[in-house]
């Protein structure tokens, strides 16, 4: 508890960010409320936490299936179109915090292909922790372009089905 | 015998990964010909779930992990894939909305039993002419749950992660003439993983892990729909996908409680906190471990510390060393429910976050003394 005891740890952890920001893997919970937002046009952003290149979010319905104490995970639609950031095996979407002012970041589900070093031979193999990793902060105009469904307070998924 | 079978399956998986096909998107021409009559069928479902072991494993490691028979393997053998079967109806509804005439082929197709006909990479390699004849259709939509079960990462024979729910799907559209493949969702792409919500090792039924597998199967249906229809998919098309499949009543109640209270949780760094900051905790706060007073509420254990007037409460899970997320959430849910009953209002929740983003504890700010109430539920001496 004494902060002095934590000091050595800080040397190793200084690059990491605590709390509700930063590129971190999160444990999620099922969201009890059905929420969506719709992007009517592709959205362009700079992937500052990744390659630094300009990327596109696909238009379509983003659905919230999971939450954590800080925000909600809206899953991007699966697509084959390679021009979009979430296509092929890259799965994820947009993480929206609930604190005001709300903040939007991309997240990916850790599904990377690992290589198989077994004695049985080489080859590609799927791996990854399956956790959600929060990455690039999206510009503030994103919140204005994404049309969020009205939140139905207390509406559980059972009532919606 | 089971070990041998697992080794064969894993070898097959390695070989299959090398000859995986690339996805083939639906041709724009298909969408222009609504007179096309489409048969929709599923391939026969796997009889039981499977364990997908990922990561760096040699043959000896595989044999050891098979012999250990960890819990996820027992769970996988209990699972069935029946919930995948309604995918045909969902596709039929969406295709009919788009103007196509559809026939759902009622019998699952035994692909292994079908005659092998072609090795052309653009053509389907099994003879399904019987299906075309029976349905009188021009194209066949074949939806296949290739496998399902649990996925876990290993290094050698040591698990590197908790198991996840897993489903592997592939969708194909095949033309009657020449068996040409008109759409292929891909062999590699259709692997869906779902996290387990809460602890997974719950013998004998493994409800949380089973739930994750069920959600993976549901999400595999979503994957096929989105891959086929892409931007043509209606907003309500996914309403039939039950992303809360396998959710236990406890999970549901807890999620509702968390969603109610966690409307923007502020965070503080657990690295910098102490018994005097960010809040002065004078009751049961330990120099070494934080909250030190152990309580139990309806079987949910937690550790607490409090401010002098009892209006600030620090809650932590019962153990310091293990994965705490579910235990901490459960403790929060039980305490919030108790406070609701006694009309003690939580005015603010502040999460104490570790550098990896996991929460180590929550500070609850209350409108009156709630700490004294919690102390009535002590399970051990201070």
Interface residues (C-beta under 8 A of the other chain):
Chain A: X1 X2 X3 X6 X9 X10 X13 X16 X17 X18 X19 X20 X22 X24 X25 X26 X27 X28 X29 X30 X31 X32 X33 X36 X38 X59 X60 X61 X63 X65 X67 X69 X70 X77 X78 X79 X80 X81 X88 X89 X97 X98 X99 X100 X109 X111 X114 X116 X117 X118 X119 X120 X121 X123 X124 X125 X126 X127 X128 X129 X130 X131 X132 X134 X154 X156 X157 X158 X161
Chain B: X10 X11 X13 X14 X15 X17 X18 X20 X23 X25 X52 X54 X55 X56 X57 X58 X59 X60 X61 X62 X151 X153 X161 X164 X188 X189 X191 X193 X194 X195 X197 X222 X223 X226 X227 X230 X231 X233 X235 X238 X239 X242 X243 X244 X247 X251 X252 X254 X255 X256 X258 X259 X262 X263 X264 X265 X266 X267 X268 X269 X270 X271 X272 X273 X274 X275 X285 X286 X287 X288 X289 X290 X325 X329 X349 X351 X353 X354 X355 X356 X357 X358 X359
